[in-house]
Amino acid sequence: MQQESPFGKNYWLALGISMLILLAWQPLLKMTGYAPAPAPPAVTQESVREVSAGEEMPAPAKSTPALSAAEGPFLEAVKKAAVVQFRNEFYDIKFSTQGASVVQLRYIGSDLRGNVSGAEFFDEDISKPGLFAVDLGPEAPDLSRAVYNLTRSGQNDSALEFTYEMPSAFKVTKKFIFSATEPVIVLDVSVTNLSNAGKSFPAAIHIGMDDRPDEEEKGMFRSFDAVFWGDGIQARPSGKIRSKGLYIVQPLVWSGIVKKYFALLVKPDKKISAVSGEADQASIFLRLTSEVFETVPGGTAKAGFLIYAGPQRYEALKKTGAGFEEIISLNPGLFGQFKGLVGLFKLWMLQGLKFGYQFTHNFGWAIILLTLLIKGLFAPFTHMSYESMKRMQAIQPKMKSLQERYKNDVGKLHREMAQLYKRNKVNPWMGCLPMLLQMPIFIGFYFMLADCIELKGAPFIFWIHDLSRPDHLWTLPFSLPLLGNGINLLPLLMIFSMVWQQKLTPTAAASPEQEKIMAFMPVMMGFVFYKMPSGLVLYWLVSTLLTVIQQVFVKRIVIVLHHEDRE
């Protein structure tokens, strides 16, 4: 006679929902705007050339094409602008005198292993104001397109200063100060009122970021969001901005843009009063408007902006003192609603990983140590869960007998089943308890390993050279459907370990449908994890192997039923 599975309907319902989420994960990401679109063709600005400090600005070309009334002043300004390149330990930047703004920003800082961790933040787009262009409202129209004068200042060229003056109206000075110890820029803006009347200036700063992943990175999860901090962290994915635009009117402390591993964040001296933005296939552009400041005739008003353009490394973000480290707790997609709980576990997992790295000096071994710690903490609950499964398996004959005896009296059946559970210390929900307890930790661990910049370029052993990418063992001369042309060993080992785990899991006779689901699950998980970062697959593999070891000991447990229920 066929016995019922000890897992019950709740287990299979949870399993079905989990499988549905896993299978629908990538489509959901595309719907919510997290799947990156193909990169558009690069835009060039041939009329801009580099000049050194003190060199006379180039004159416009004598022969120019006809310009429309709308685009004429803008393109003429581009022709008169010059570009100056700035480079320090963290940045390779091209400044344009048009708008005293950045037309190209590349991060060139080093990672924990001393290797250059380069990233393109922004490449010129002549249809948009450059990075850190500043507008001052209707009193100073088109200021982001005006051509400034450049002077170098600061010790060892650690600062650049630009000035622009409109006679009898105002004078603007923009000074960029670069930190020598961290990826931080301070932008000081001063406005002198040259008129005979008081003026109000609502300062607004333009920022933007590009995200152009390579072919392998497109197969992995990536987030690309606009972020805001007022009384809590908020995020808006690029897909939603692209389809619906962005306009927020509320007091904010700071705002910016984040992508996988890197962030561009801006905190004005005064609170941000509004944020507007737009996005295209591979870029996000924001305009941050701060509170209005007043100037009297002949007076000068000042505004400051703290700018962080660098890796999403917790220590570096926290060192700014601006609260930028809150972006580490962000969780994309459906899990964004649980940023408090999951974000907390994500941060704890990150700190635990770094603690393990201090002893191993290898993030692969640190992942294994952290996995051992997590499994050790939950070992008592897991043991109780498997023991409960074995007890449930042992009372199956008695349960079947009761179901036959009281099939016409549901109330009596429920009372007898409750007594059966009580006599034999069986809790039907105990099988799900470890899963429920570990879910926030697993989700936090998942997103930590998926976004952790410390794993970028971090080797493990043998063929695993980068824990942030799939572990390519061989490259095939052809591509396999859904898998590509790479043979990734860790996901294959994960499939075999899950099959092994299933063989050891205490179960009663299941229906053919349940057996098919369980047999298919390791293969499905292998497909889901095949192009995941190898650090994440390593965690899952080690966790499964530790579960197998624990189940070997559980199988040795001898269950003794209550004397009333023994056959």
Summary of the structure (lengths in Angstrom):
residues: 567
radius of gyration: 30.2
end to end distance: 15.9
largest distance: 104.5
contacts: 1778
relative contact order: 0.10
helix: 41%
strand: 27%
